[in-house]
Amino acid sequence: MRIISGKLRGRQIKGYDISGTRPTMDRVKESFFAMIQGKIASSIVLDLFAGSGNLGIEALSNGAAYCYFVDYNQEACKIIGENIMNCKLTEQSQIMNMYYEKALSLFYKEHLQFDLVFLDPPYHMRIIQDLLQALKNYDLLKQDALVVCETEENTVYGPVSGYELWKSRTYGPKTVQIYRRKGEK
């Protein structure tokens, strides 16, 4: 895997073969990062179900201010740590080895809010709508925040209160839907 854009463009990162993960293909990542490019600079990012940290590192490479990487897989967190260290991003990153529910609750208690969230849970969990609802209920999104969701092909979720479907694309076996938090609460 490699970083496809920004100051770290071309840098190789580890983690393509982490057990239980499914890395985002370069062409998919390139396409949806082009869609969100104007929203990345100085953003606070959450990479939930982070795997190798591929998406969060790409955001940092493109000017994000800080990224929280959350994954319950210890091997994945170890690889994220190696990747952010090799990319010299440790000052802009926090790795959290825990289940997503615990992380979201912790963010709520700490009054954190995000500009950009990547949601790429294991497809069999089918929890994107629940995650969108939790982000809203915990007030974890700044106004006009974007939530990038990766799902199986043709798994399109219906409207979620408080969000608008901003963009949607299908890439072979994957669909990427980008939701924008509506201005009102």
TIMARKOL-536649 format. One line per field, with one value per residue: x, y, z of N, C-alpha, C, CB in turn. Coordinates in Angstrom, 1 decimal. Glycine has a CB too. Example, Ala and Ser with C-alpha at 12.3 -4.5 7.8 and 13.67 -1.06 7.14 Angstrom:
2
nxx <- [13.2 12.8]
nyy <- [-5.7 -2.2]
nzz <- [7.8 7.1]
caxx <- [12.3 13.7]
cayy <- [-4.5 -1.1]
cazz <- [7.8 7.1]
cxx <- [13.2 12.9]
cyy <- [-3.3 0.0]
czz <- [7.8 7.9]
cbxx <- [11.3 14.1]
cbyy <- [-4.5 -0.6]
cbzz <- [9.0 5.7]
END
This chain:
185
nxx <- [0.8 0.3 0.8 -1.2 -1.3 -0.6 1.8 3.2 3.2 3.5 4.9 5.4 3.3 2.8 0.7 -1.1 -1.8 -3.0 -4.6 -8.1 -8.7 -9.5 -8.1 -8.5 -8.6 -6.1 -7.1 -9.8 -9.4 -8.0 -10.0 -12.2 -10.8 -10.2 -12.7 -13.2 -11.2 -11.1 -12.0 -10.2 -7.9 -6.5 -8.2 -9.8 -9.6 -11.3 -10.5 -12.1 -12.3 -9.7 -7.7 -4.9 -4.4 -4.4 -6.3 -6.5 -3.8 -3.5 -5.2 -3.8 -1.5 -2.5 -2.9 -4.5 -5.1 -5.0 -5.3 -7.3 -6.9 -8.7 -9.0 -9.8 -8.2 -5.2 -2.9 -3.3 -3.2 -0.6 0.7 -0.3 0.9 3.6 3.5 2.7 4.9 7.0 6.2 6.6 4.5 3.7 3.2 0.8 -1.1 -3.2 -3.4 -5.8 -6.5 -9.2 -12.7 -15.1 -17.5 -16.7 -14.7 -16.2 -17.9 -15.9 -14.9 -17.1 -17.3 -15.0 -15.7 -15.0 -15.0 -15.4 -14.1 -14.0 -14.7 -13.9 -15.5 -15.3 -16.3 -16.1 -17.8 -19.8 -20.9 -22.7 -23.4 -23.4 -25.5 -26.2 -23.8 -23.6 -25.8 -25.0 -22.8 -24.1 -25.9 -24.0 -23.0 -20.6 -19.7 -18.6 -20.3 -21.3 -19.5 -17.9 -18.7 -17.2 -18.2 -17.6 -18.8 -20.2 -20.7 -23.6 -24.8 -26.7 -27.5 -30.5 -32.0 -30.6 -31.4 -30.5 -28.4 -27.1 -26.9 -24.1 -22.3 -22.0 -20.5 -19.8 -17.4 -16.4 -16.5 -17.2 -18.9 -18.8 -20.0 -20.6 -21.5 -22.9 -23.0 -25.9 -26.6 -28.3 -29.1]
nyy <- [-1.2 2.3 5.8 8.1 10.8 14.2 15.5 13.2 11.6 8.7 7.3 4.1 2.1 -0.2 -3.2 -4.4 -7.0 -7.6 -9.7 -10.1 -7.6 -5.3 -3.8 -0.5 -0.1 1.4 2.9 3.4 4.9 7.1 8.2 8.9 10.6 12.7 13.7 14.8 16.6 19.4 19.6 18.7 20.1 21.2 19.7 17.8 14.4 11.3 8.0 5.3 1.8 1.4 -0.3 -0.6 2.1 3.5 5.3 7.5 8.3 9.1 11.3 12.9 13.3 15.0 17.4 17.4 18.2 16.6 13.1 10.6 7.2 4.3 1.0 -2.3 -4.5 -5.7 -6.3 -4.7 -2.1 -2.1 -2.0 0.4 2.1 1.7 2.6 5.4 6.3 5.8 7.6 9.9 11.1 11.1 13.2 14.2 12.3 9.8 6.6 4.3 1.4 -0.2 -1.2 0.2 1.3 2.0 3.8 5.9 6.7 7.6 9.8 11.4 12.0 13.5 15.7 15.9 16.8 16.1 16.8 15.2 11.9 8.5 5.6 2.3 -0.4 -4.0 -5.6 -7.6 -6.7 -4.7 -2.0 0.7 2.7 2.7 3.6 6.2 7.3 7.2 8.9 11.3 11.3 11.5 13.9 14.3 15.4 18.2 21.1 20.6 18.5 15.7 12.3 9.5 6.5 3.1 0.4 -2.8 -3.5 -2.0 -1.8 0.3 2.8 4.1 7.3 9.2 10.7 14.1 14.1 14.5 12.8 13.2 12.5 9.6 6.6 3.8 1.2 -1.4 -4.1 -2.5 0.2 3.6 5.9 9.3 11.2 14.3 16.2 17.8 21.3 22.1 20.9]
nzz <- [0.0 -0.5 0.1 -1.7 -2.3 -1.5 1.0 1.7 -0.5 -2.4 -0.5 1.0 3.0 5.7 6.2 4.5 4.7 7.2 9.5 9.3 8.2 5.5 3.2 1.7 -1.7 -3.8 -6.1 -5.4 -3.0 -4.1 -5.7 -3.9 -2.1 -3.8 -4.1 -1.5 -1.0 -0.6 2.0 3.8 4.8 7.8 9.4 12.0 12.4 12.4 12.3 12.2 12.9 11.9 10.8 9.0 9.2 6.9 5.7 7.5 7.6 5.0 5.0 6.9 5.4 3.5 4.8 7.1 10.5 12.8 13.8 15.0 15.5 15.6 16.5 17.4 17.1 18.0 16.5 14.3 15.5 16.3 13.7 12.7 14.5 13.7 11.1 11.4 12.8 11.0 9.0 10.3 11.9 14.5 16.3 15.5 15.9 17.4 18.7 19.4 21.0 21.1 21.4 19.1 20.3 22.9 22.3 21.0 23.1 24.9 23.4 23.5 26.2 26.5 25.0 22.3 18.8 15.4 12.1 9.9 9.2 8.9 8.1 8.1 8.7 9.4 6.7 7.3 9.7 9.3 10.2 9.6 9.6 12.3 13.4 12.2 13.5 16.2 16.1 15.7 17.9 20.1 19.5 18.0 15.7 13.9 12.5 9.2 8.9 7.3 6.6 5.7 4.2 3.7 2.0 1.1 -2.4 -3.8 -1.3 -0.1 2.1 3.6 4.1 6.8 9.7 10.2 8.5 5.1 2.1 0.5 -1.5 -3.7 -4.8 -6.7 -6.8 -8.4 -6.3 -4.1 -2.4 -1.9 0.3 1.0 3.6 4.8 7.6 8.6 9.0 11.1 14.4]
caxx <- [0.0 1.1 0.1 -1.4 -1.3 -0.1 3.3 3.8 2.8 4.5 5.4 4.9 2.9 2.6 -0.6 -1.9 -2.1 -3.4 -5.8 -9.4 -8.9 -9.7 -7.6 -9.1 -7.8 -5.6 -8.0 -10.9 -9.0 -7.7 -11.3 -12.9 -10.0 -10.4 -14.1 -13.2 -10.0 -11.4 -12.5 -9.2 -6.9 -6.6 -9.3 -9.7 -10.1 -11.5 -10.4 -12.7 -12.0 -8.6 -6.9 -3.4 -4.3 -4.3 -7.1 -6.1 -2.5 -3.7 -5.7 -2.7 -0.6 -3.1 -3.1 -5.3 -4.3 -4.8 -6.1 -7.5 -7.0 -9.3 -9.2 -9.8 -7.2 -3.9 -1.9 -3.6 -2.7 0.9 1.1 -0.6 2.0 4.8 3.2 2.8 6.3 7.8 5.8 6.8 3.2 3.3 2.7 -0.5 -1.9 -3.4 -3.9 -6.7 -6.8 -10.4 -13.9 -15.6 -18.4 -15.9 -14.0 -17.2 -18.3 -14.8 -14.9 -18.3 -17.0 -14.0 -16.2 -14.3 -15.8 -14.6 -14.5 -13.9 -14.7 -13.9 -16.2 -15.1 -16.3 -16.3 -19.0 -20.8 -21.5 -23.8 -23.7 -23.1 -26.5 -26.0 -22.6 -24.0 -26.7 -24.2 -22.0 -25.0 -26.3 -22.9 -22.6 -19.2 -19.4 -18.8 -21.2 -20.8 -18.5 -18.1 -18.5 -17.0 -18.6 -17.2 -19.6 -20.2 -21.4 -25.0 -25.4 -27.0 -28.3 -31.5 -31.7 -30.3 -31.8 -29.3 -27.3 -27.5 -26.0 -23.4 -21.8 -22.0 -19.8 -19.5 -16.1 -16.4 -17.3 -17.3 -19.6 -18.4 -21.1 -20.1 -22.6 -22.5 -23.8 -26.7 -26.3 -29.1 -29.0]
cayy <- [0.0 3.5 7.1 8.5 12.2 15.1 15.6 11.9 10.9 7.6 6.5 2.8 1.8 -1.6 -3.5 -5.0 -8.4 -7.7 -10.6 -9.5 -6.3 -5.3 -2.4 0.3 -0.1 2.8 3.7 3.8 5.9 8.2 8.8 9.6 11.7 13.8 14.3 15.5 17.3 20.7 19.5 18.0 21.0 21.6 19.0 16.8 13.2 10.0 6.8 4.2 0.6 1.9 -1.3 -0.2 3.5 3.9 6.5 8.6 8.7 9.8 12.6 13.7 13.7 16.1 18.6 17.3 18.6 15.5 12.0 9.5 5.9 3.4 -0.4 -3.3 -5.5 -5.3 -6.3 -3.5 -0.9 -2.1 -1.6 1.8 2.8 1.7 3.5 6.8 6.6 5.9 8.8 11.0 11.7 10.8 14.4 14.5 11.1 9.1 5.3 3.8 0.0 -0.5 -1.3 1.4 1.8 2.6 5.0 6.9 7.2 8.4 11.1 12.2 12.5 14.5 16.8 16.0 16.8 15.8 17.4 14.2 10.5 7.4 4.4 1.1 -1.6 -5.3 -5.6 -8.4 -6.1 -3.9 -1.0 2.1 3.5 2.8 4.5 7.5 7.7 7.3 10.1 12.4 11.4 11.9 15.2 14.2 16.0 19.6 21.5 20.3 17.4 14.6 10.9 8.6 5.1 2.1 -0.8 -3.7 -3.0 -1.9 -1.7 1.7 3.0 5.1 8.6 9.2 12.0 14.9 14.0 14.4 12.0 14.3 11.8 8.1 6.0 2.3 0.8 -2.8 -4.7 -1.5 1.4 4.6 7.0 10.4 11.9 15.6 16.6 19.0 22.4 22.1 19.7]
cazz <- [0.0 -0.6 0.2 -3.1 -2.5 -0.3 1.3 1.8 -1.7 -2.8 0.7 1.3 4.4 6.0 6.7 3.5 5.1 8.6 9.6 9.6 7.6 4.1 2.8 0.6 -2.9 -4.2 -7.0 -4.6 -2.1 -4.9 -6.2 -2.9 -1.6 -4.7 -3.8 -0.2 -0.9 -0.1 3.4 4.7 5.5 9.2 10.0 13.0 11.7 13.1 11.4 13.0 12.2 11.1 10.1 8.9 9.3 5.5 5.4 8.4 7.2 3.8 5.4 7.4 4.3 2.7 5.6 8.3 11.7 13.8 13.5 16.0 14.9 16.5 16.1 18.5 16.7 18.5 15.4 13.5 16.2 16.2 12.4 12.7 15.2 12.9 9.9 11.7 13.2 9.7 8.3 11.2 12.2 15.9 17.0 14.9 15.9 18.6 18.4 20.5 20.8 21.8 20.6 18.7 21.2 24.0 21.8 20.8 24.5 25.4 22.7 24.0 27.6 26.3 24.2 21.0 17.6 14.2 10.8 8.9 9.9 8.0 8.7 7.2 9.6 8.6 6.0 7.9 10.8 8.8 11.3 9.2 10.0 13.7 13.6 11.9 14.6 17.4 15.9 15.9 19.3 20.9 19.1 17.7 14.4 13.7 11.5 7.8 8.9 6.3 7.1 4.5 4.6 2.7 2.2 -0.1 -3.6 -3.8 0.0 0.1 3.3 3.5 4.8 8.3 10.3 10.6 7.5 3.7 1.3 -0.2 -2.8 -3.6 -5.9 -6.6 -7.4 -8.4 -5.2 -3.0 -2.6 -0.9 0.4 1.8 4.2 5.4 8.8 8.3 9.9 12.4 15.3]
cxx <- [0.9 0.2 0.0 -1.3 -0.8 1.4 4.0 3.6 3.9 5.0 4.7 4.5 2.6 1.1 -1.5 -2.5 -2.5 -4.7 -7.0 -9.6 -9.0 -9.3 -8.3 -8.1 -7.3 -6.5 -9.2 -10.6 -8.7 -9.0 -12.0 -12.1 -10.1 -11.7 -14.0 -12.0 -10.1 -11.8 -11.4 -8.3 -7.4 -7.7 -8.9 -10.4 -10.2 -11.4 -10.8 -12.6 -10.8 -7.8 -5.4 -3.3 -4.2 -5.0 -6.7 -4.8 -2.6 -4.3 -4.6 -1.7 -1.2 -3.5 -4.0 -4.5 -4.0 -5.7 -6.1 -7.7 -7.6 -9.5 -9.0 -8.7 -5.8 -2.8 -2.1 -3.0 -1.2 1.4 0.8 0.5 3.3 4.7 3.3 4.2 7.2 7.5 6.0 5.6 2.8 2.8 1.3 -1.4 -2.1 -4.0 -4.7 -7.1 -8.0 -11.6 -14.5 -16.6 -17.7 -15.3 -15.0 -17.7 -17.2 -14.7 -16.0 -17.9 -15.9 -14.4 -15.5 -15.4 -14.8 -15.1 -14.7 -13.8 -14.7 -14.5 -16.0 -15.1 -16.4 -17.7 -20.1 -21.5 -22.7 -24.3 -23.5 -24.2 -26.5 -24.9 -23.0 -24.9 -26.0 -23.3 -22.9 -25.5 -25.3 -22.4 -21.1 -18.8 -19.6 -19.8 -20.5 -19.7 -18.9 -17.8 -18.4 -17.2 -18.2 -18.1 -19.5 -21.0 -22.9 -25.6 -25.5 -27.9 -29.3 -31.1 -31.5 -30.6 -30.5 -28.2 -28.0 -26.5 -25.4 -22.9 -21.8 -21.4 -19.7 -18.3 -16.0 -17.2 -17.5 -18.2 -19.1 -19.5 -20.5 -21.3 -22.0 -23.5 -24.5 -26.4 -27.1 -28.9 -30.2]
cyy <- [1.2 4.7 7.7 9.9 12.9 15.0 14.3 11.0 9.9 6.8 5.2 2.7 0.3 -1.9 -4.1 -6.3 -8.6 -8.6 -9.8 -8.1 -6.4 -3.9 -1.8 0.3 1.3 3.6 4.2 5.0 7.2 9.0 9.6 10.7 12.9 14.5 15.2 16.4 18.7 20.8 19.0 19.0 21.4 20.8 18.1 15.5 12.1 8.9 5.6 2.9 0.8 0.9 -0.9 1.3 4.2 5.2 7.7 9.1 9.5 11.2 13.5 14.2 14.8 17.3 18.5 17.6 17.5 14.4 11.0 8.2 5.0 2.0 -1.3 -4.4 -5.0 -5.3 -5.1 -2.3 -0.9 -1.6 -0.1 2.6 2.8 2.6 5.0 7.2 6.7 7.1 10.1 11.8 11.5 12.0 14.7 13.3 10.5 7.7 4.8 2.3 -0.4 -0.7 0.1 2.1 2.6 3.9 6.2 7.5 8.0 9.8 12.0 12.8 13.6 15.7 17.0 16.1 16.7 16.5 16.3 12.8 9.5 6.2 3.3 -0.1 -2.9 -5.3 -6.4 -7.8 -5.2 -2.8 0.4 3.0 3.7 3.7 5.9 8.1 8.0 8.6 11.3 12.5 11.9 13.3 15.3 14.8 17.5 19.9 21.3 19.3 16.4 13.3 10.1 7.2 4.2 0.9 -1.7 -3.1 -3.1 -2.0 -0.2 1.9 4.2 6.3 8.4 10.6 12.8 14.9 14.1 13.6 13.0 13.7 10.3 7.6 4.5 2.0 -0.7 -3.4 -3.7 -0.3 2.4 5.7 8.0 11.2 13.2 15.8 17.9 20.1 22.5 20.8 18.9]
czz <- [0.0 -0.3 -1.2 -3.3 -1.3 -0.1 1.4 0.6 -2.1 -1.7 0.9 2.7 4.5 6.3 5.7 3.9 6.5 8.6 10.0 9.0 6.1 3.6 1.6 -0.6 -3.3 -5.1 -6.4 -3.8 -2.9 -5.3 -5.0 -2.2 -2.5 -4.5 -2.5 0.0 -0.3 1.4 4.3 5.4 6.9 9.9 11.1 12.5 12.7 12.1 12.3 12.2 11.3 10.4 10.1 9.1 8.0 5.3 6.2 8.0 5.9 4.1 6.0 6.4 3.5 3.6 6.8 9.5 12.7 13.4 14.7 15.3 15.9 15.9 17.3 18.3 17.1 17.4 14.6 14.2 16.2 14.8 12.2 13.3 14.4 11.7 10.3 12.2 11.9 8.9 9.1 11.5 13.6 16.6 16.6 15.0 17.3 18.2 19.6 20.2 21.7 20.8 20.3 19.6 22.4 23.5 21.6 22.2 25.1 24.7 23.2 25.3 27.5 25.4 22.9 19.9 16.4 13.0 9.7 9.6 8.7 8.7 7.7 8.1 8.7 8.0 6.7 9.1 10.5 9.8 10.9 9.7 11.6 14.1 13.3 13.0 15.8 17.3 16.2 17.4 20.3 20.6 18.8 16.4 14.4 12.6 10.1 7.8 7.8 7.0 5.8 4.9 3.4 3.0 1.0 -1.2 -3.4 -2.4 0.2 1.2 3.0 4.2 6.3 8.7 10.7 9.6 6.1 3.0 0.3 -1.6 -2.6 -4.9 -5.7 -7.4 -7.4 -7.2 -4.0 -3.4 -1.5 -0.9 1.4 2.3 4.8 6.5 8.4 9.4 11.2 13.2 15.4]
cbxx <- [-1.0 1.8 0.9 -2.7 -2.7 -0.8 3.5 3.3 2.6 5.6 5.3 5.8 1.7 3.4 -1.2 -1.2 -1.0 -3.7 -5.4 -9.6 -7.7 -11.3 -6.1 -9.5 -8.5 -4.3 -8.3 -11.5 -7.7 -6.9 -12.2 -13.4 -8.5 -10.3 -15.1 -13.2 -9.4 -12.4 -13.7 -8.4 -6.7 -6.9 -10.1 -10.2 -9.1 -12.8 -8.9 -14.2 -13.2 -7.7 -7.3 -2.9 -3.1 -4.7 -8.6 -6.1 -1.5 -4.7 -6.9 -1.9 -0.4 -4.4 -3.5 -6.0 -5.1 -5.2 -5.6 -8.7 -5.6 -10.7 -8.2 -11.1 -7.3 -3.4 -2.1 -5.1 -3.2 1.4 0.3 -2.0 2.3 5.1 1.9 1.7 6.8 7.6 4.3 7.9 2.2 4.5 3.6 -0.4 -1.2 -4.3 -2.7 -8.0 -5.5 -10.7 -14.9 -16.3 -19.3 -14.9 -13.4 -18.4 -18.6 -13.5 -15.0 -19.5 -16.5 -12.8 -16.2 -13.4 -16.6 -14.5 -13.4 -12.7 -16.0 -12.4 -17.7 -13.7 -17.6 -16.1 -18.9 -20.2 -20.5 -25.0 -22.8 -23.1 -27.9 -25.8 -21.4 -24.8 -27.8 -23.3 -21.4 -26.3 -26.8 -21.8 -22.9 -18.8 -20.3 -17.4 -21.7 -20.3 -18.4 -17.3 -19.6 -15.5 -20.1 -15.7 -21.1 -20.9 -21.0 -25.6 -24.4 -27.6 -27.5 -32.8 -32.9 -28.9 -32.7 -28.8 -26.6 -27.7 -26.7 -22.2 -20.4 -23.4 -18.5 -20.7 -14.9 -15.0 -16.5 -15.9 -21.2 -17.0 -22.4 -19.1 -23.2 -22.6 -23.0 -28.1 -26.5 -30.6 -28.4]
cbyy <- [0.0 3.7 8.1 7.9 12.7 14.7 16.4 11.2 11.9 8.3 7.4 1.7 2.6 -2.1 -2.4 -5.1 -9.3 -6.4 -11.7 -9.4 -5.4 -5.6 -2.5 1.7 -0.7 2.6 2.8 2.7 5.5 7.8 7.7 8.6 11.3 13.3 13.2 14.4 17.5 21.4 18.7 17.1 22.2 23.1 18.2 17.2 12.9 10.0 6.5 4.6 0.0 2.7 -1.5 -0.5 3.9 2.9 6.1 8.1 7.5 9.0 12.4 12.9 12.5 15.5 19.6 15.8 19.7 16.0 11.2 9.8 5.4 3.9 -0.8 -3.9 -5.8 -6.3 -7.6 -3.3 -1.0 -3.6 -2.4 2.2 2.1 0.2 3.2 7.1 5.4 4.6 8.7 12.0 11.1 10.2 15.5 14.9 10.0 9.8 4.3 4.7 -0.9 0.7 -2.2 1.3 0.7 1.6 4.7 6.4 6.0 7.6 10.8 11.3 11.4 13.9 18.1 14.8 18.2 14.3 18.4 14.3 10.3 7.0 4.7 1.2 -1.5 -6.5 -6.1 -9.7 -5.2 -4.8 -1.3 2.2 3.0 1.4 4.0 7.6 6.7 6.1 10.2 12.2 10.0 10.9 16.3 12.7 15.4 20.3 22.9 21.6 16.8 14.8 10.5 8.8 5.1 1.8 -0.4 -5.1 -3.8 -3.0 -2.3 2.3 3.4 4.6 9.6 8.7 11.9 14.5 12.6 15.9 10.8 14.8 12.3 7.6 6.7 1.5 1.5 -3.3 -5.9 -1.1 1.2 5.3 6.4 11.3 11.1 16.7 16.7 18.7 23.7 22.3 20.1]
cbzz <- [1.2 -1.9 1.2 -3.5 -2.8 0.9 2.6 3.0 -2.9 -3.6 2.0 0.9 4.8 7.2 7.3 2.2 4.7 9.3 10.6 11.1 8.0 3.7 2.4 1.1 -4.1 -4.9 -8.2 -3.8 -1.4 -6.1 -6.7 -1.8 -1.4 -6.2 -3.6 0.9 -2.3 -0.9 3.4 3.8 4.6 9.3 8.9 14.4 10.6 13.9 10.8 13.4 11.4 12.1 8.6 7.5 10.1 4.6 5.6 9.8 7.0 2.8 6.4 8.5 3.4 2.1 4.7 8.5 12.4 15.2 12.2 17.0 14.3 17.0 15.0 18.7 15.2 19.6 14.6 13.2 17.6 16.4 11.3 13.3 16.5 12.4 9.3 12.8 14.1 8.9 7.9 10.5 11.2 16.6 16.8 13.5 15.0 19.7 18.0 20.7 21.2 22.8 21.3 17.3 21.8 24.6 20.5 20.0 25.4 25.3 21.2 24.1 28.4 25.7 25.0 20.8 17.5 13.9 10.3 7.9 10.8 7.5 9.0 6.4 10.5 9.6 4.6 8.3 11.5 8.4 12.5 7.7 9.6 14.4 12.8 10.5 14.8 17.6 14.5 15.0 19.7 20.9 20.2 17.7 13.3 13.4 11.6 7.2 10.3 5.1 8.1 3.9 5.0 2.7 2.4 0.3 -4.9 -4.6 1.1 -1.3 4.5 4.0 4.5 8.6 11.5 11.9 7.6 3.1 0.5 0.6 -3.1 -3.4 -6.3 -7.2 -6.7 -8.4 -4.7 -2.5 -2.5 -1.3 1.0 1.0 5.4 4.3 10.1 8.2 9.2 12.1 16.7]
END
